[in-house]
Amino acid sequence: MDNDKLQLFENKAIRTAWDEEKEEWYFSIVDVVAVLTDSPNPQTYWRVMKKRLKDEGNETVTNCNALKMTAADGKKRLTDVATTEQLLRIIQSIPSPKAEPFKLWLAEVGRERIEETIDPEQAIDRALETYLKKGYTREWINQRLQAIQVRKELTDEWQDRGVKKGVEYAILTDEITRAWSGMTTRQYKKLKGLKKENLRDNMSTTEIILNMLAETSTKDISQASKPETFEENIEVARRGGNVAGIAKQALEAETGKPVITSQNAAQLNAVVTGMIEGVVDAEKKKDETYE
């Protein structure tokens, strides 16, 4: 089962999980209820509705599973989930003008997953579209998508070296981050005012590039030195991070300003939006002058 992911319906997030073995999507029912009903308390709405459906002998509700998904506070908690088929039946019991558009959205989500399995490039295109909707610039998005590929190449190398997913990946990532930025991942996120948000999604273009250099250097050094123990992989991670650390120091010496910024995605996008609006206003004034 893949880690839970966010899917957007009318710019509202719905937590989902993909079961590779069953080739089935699981959707958070509470999130769906929140989208369709605009209820101030979707948890209570679903609890009452669930009891009513059970009392009516509705087998769909009885067969619903519970999965651990990331809650609003960043913690993993059990939440009721439903497959596409189960969800379609549950939706029938929710009076909402959004029911029909949501059904079409469900079909689209299923179709997209199949298409992405056949042609992974489509997943990249959809990621591009999602970042654009969130207000990121195309320059930033291009670097971010490249960073995803670099990260994948690094984790593939770790897997070949016997590094275990989860804790060991996190430890090595922390070593890389500390080596180039001077901070642990936790400290870096704290600087930007983040909790469970993705750190890379909140980096500036320059920060992403340096992080990419650190990770690709780690991969290249690993391929050259072929570490056999976890301790050796830690040393390689530090060496790879140091390469980007040296580049960071050189850039800061040339520009006279720090590379790492406390700004997160919302602040960075607001700055870009302000710059764009300023240019547009200036052009309008210029046009008015010549009218």
Buried (B, 14 or more C-beta within 10 A) or exposed (E): EEEBBEBBBEEBBBBBBBEEEEEBBBBBBBBBBBBBBEBEEBEEBBBEBBEEBEEEEBEBBEEBEEBBBBBEEEEEEEBBBBBBEBBBBBBEEBEBEBEEEBBEBBEEBBEBBEBBEEEEEBBBEEBBEBBEEBBBBEEBBBBBBBBBEBBEBBBEBBEEBEBEEEEBBEBBBBBBBBBBBEBBBEEBBEBBEBEEBEBBBBBBBBBBBBBBBBBBBBBBBBBEEEBEEBEBBBBBBBBBBBBBBEBBEEBEEEEEEEBBBEBBBEBBBEEBEEEEEEEEEEEEEEEEEEE
